[in-house]
């Protein structure tokens, strides 16, 4: 059996909970939205009963800001508009150093986009691994190494690819014109996973 479909997830993008950080947090704990997060989609357990392997073609990241009308962060609950860069790193490539130059580094990626945190945006991270319905199963031994066909039972640990959102304003204990208050929601996101699945039996 072979089948192509699209699954979705949603979450909230937060200002980092640690002071001095330029990366945002996807939900509450991690700076990346990993391709392997597909494994936590509610439909995956049902698909795994019918299919053996999965290929993630792309992840569409849709962002909507929480507050796009505040010019400066005079109140800690308000988030101002600023420049950011959303980008994609394949396989198990490490994140760039969290610092003032993270954006100028990230924009060199072919799959990156300069964004305004006060405006809604869409970013599509495309898997550059060659797709073949009859292609081999990829490495199932190394964490975050597979970006081709991956077994459903290792999808949550072995699939690679990460989306990051970095800002040009750092996090801090108190909000100011050049500081975002730690832990406050920057916006909400929905991610669409475009995938193919196949059964070997």
C-alpha positions in Angstrom: 0.0 0.0 0.0 1.1 3.5 -0.8 -0.5 6.8 0.3 0.3 10.5 0.4 -1.3 12.8 2.9 -1.0 15.9 5.1 -1.1 16.0 8.9 -1.1 19.0 11.1 -0.1 20.2 14.6 -0.3 23.5 16.4 1.5 25.3 19.2 2.7 28.6 20.6 6.0 30.3 19.9 7.5 31.8 23.1 10.3 34.3 23.9 13.1 32.2 25.4 12.7 31.6 29.2 16.4 32.3 29.8 17.9 35.8 29.6 20.2 36.7 26.8 18.8 34.4 24.2 17.9 35.2 20.5 16.2 31.9 19.6 12.5 31.6 20.3 11.0 28.5 21.9 8.7 26.2 20.0 6.1 25.5 22.7 7.8 25.7 26.1 11.1 23.8 26.0 12.9 23.6 22.7 14.3 26.1 20.2 13.5 23.9 17.2 10.4 22.5 15.5 11.7 19.1 14.5 10.4 17.0 11.6 10.4 14.1 14.0 7.6 15.8 16.0 5.3 14.3 13.4 5.5 11.1 15.6 3.4 12.9 18.3 0.5 13.6 15.8 -2.6 11.8 16.9 -3.0 10.0 13.6 0.4 8.4 13.5 -0.5 5.5 15.8 -3.3 4.6 13.5 -1.1 4.9 10.4 1.5 2.7 11.9 -1.0 -0.1 12.1 -1.5 0.0 8.3 1.9 1.2 7.0 5.5 0.4 7.8 7.5 3.5 6.7 7.2 7.2 6.3 8.8 9.9 4.1 8.4 13.6 5.1 8.5 15.7 2.0 8.1 19.1 3.7 6.9 20.9 6.7 4.8 24.1 6.2 5.2 26.4 9.2 2.4 29.1 9.5 2.9 31.8 12.1 0.4 34.4 13.4 1.6 37.0 15.9 -0.1 37.6 19.2 0.3 41.4 19.1 1.2 43.2 15.9 0.2 46.8 17.0 2.5 47.5 19.9 5.4 49.7 18.8 7.5 49.1 22.0 7.3 46.7 24.8 6.3 49.1 27.6 4.2 46.5 29.3 5.8 43.1 29.9 2.8 41.3 28.4 3.2 43.1 25.1 5.5 41.9 22.3 6.8 44.4 19.8 7.5 43.9 16.2 11.1 43.1 15.2 13.2 41.4 12.6 13.7 37.6 12.7 14.9 34.8 10.6 13.1 31.4 10.2 15.4 28.7 8.7 15.7 25.0 8.2 18.7 22.7 9.0 18.6 19.2 7.7 19.5 15.8 9.2 21.2 16.3 12.6 23.0 19.6 11.8 23.6 21.5 15.0 21.9 24.8 15.6 23.9 27.9 15.1 25.4 29.7 18.2 22.8 31.7 20.0 24.1 35.2 19.8 23.7 38.6 18.1 25.0 37.3 14.8 22.7 34.2 14.5 20.5 35.9 11.9 23.4 36.9 9.6 24.6 33.3 9.8 21.1 31.8 9.2 20.3 33.9 6.2 23.1 32.2 4.3 21.0 29.0 4.3 19.2 28.4 1.0 16.1 27.6 3.0 15.7 30.7 5.2 13.5 33.7 5.3 13.7 37.2 6.9 10.4 37.9 8.7 8.7 40.6 10.8 7.4 39.1 14.1 4.5 41.6 13.9 3.2 40.0 10.7 1.9 36.6 9.8 4.2 34.5 7.6 4.6 31.0 6.1 7.8 29.1 5.7 8.2 25.8 3.9 11.1 23.5 4.9 11.6 21.1 2.0 13.3 17.8 2.4 16.1 17.7 -0.2 16.5 13.9 0.0 15.6 12.2 -3.3 12.1 10.6 -3.1 11.5 7.2 -4.6 8.5 5.0 -3.8 10.9 2.0 -4.0 13.8 3.7 -2.3 15.8 2.0 0.5 15.0 2.5 4.2 17.5 5.0 5.5 19.7 4.8 8.6 17.7 3.6 11.6 20.6 3.6 14.1 21.7 7.2 14.5 19.5 9.8 16.2 18.0 12.3 13.8 19.9 10.9 10.8 17.1 9.7 8.5 15.5 12.0 6.1 14.3 9.5 3.6 12.2 6.5 4.3 12.0 5.9 8.0 10.3 3.2 10.0 7.2 4.4 11.9 8.5 2.9 15.1 11.7 5.0 15.0 10.1 8.2 13.5 10.2 10.0 16.8 13.9 9.6 17.3 15.6 8.9 14.0 14.1 11.4 11.6 16.1 14.6 11.0 15.4 18.2 10.0 14.6 21.2 12.2 13.0 24.6 11.8 14.3 27.5 13.9 13.2 31.1 14.5 15.8 33.5 15.7 15.3 37.2 16.5 17.5 40.3 16.6 16.3 41.2 20.1 17.3 39.2 23.1 15.3 37.9 26.0 15.5 39.4 29.4 13.9 39.5 32.9 12.2 42.8 32.1 10.8 44.0 28.8 12.3 47.2 27.2 12.7 48.7 23.8 15.6 46.3 23.1 14.6 43.4 25.2 11.8 40.9 25.1 10.4 39.7 28.4 11.2 36.0 29.0 8.6 33.4 28.5 5.9 35.6 26.9 4.1 34.2 23.8 5.3 35.8 20.5 2.6 34.1 18.4 0.9 30.9 17.5 1.8 28.4 14.8 0.4 25.6 12.8 2.6 23.1 11.0 1.5 20.9 8.1 3.5 17.7 7.5 3.4 16.6 3.9 4.2 12.9 4.0 4.1 9.6 2.0 3.7 6.3 3.7 4.1 2.7 2.4 3.6 -0.9 3.5 6.2 -3.5 2.8 4.0 -6.5 3.4 
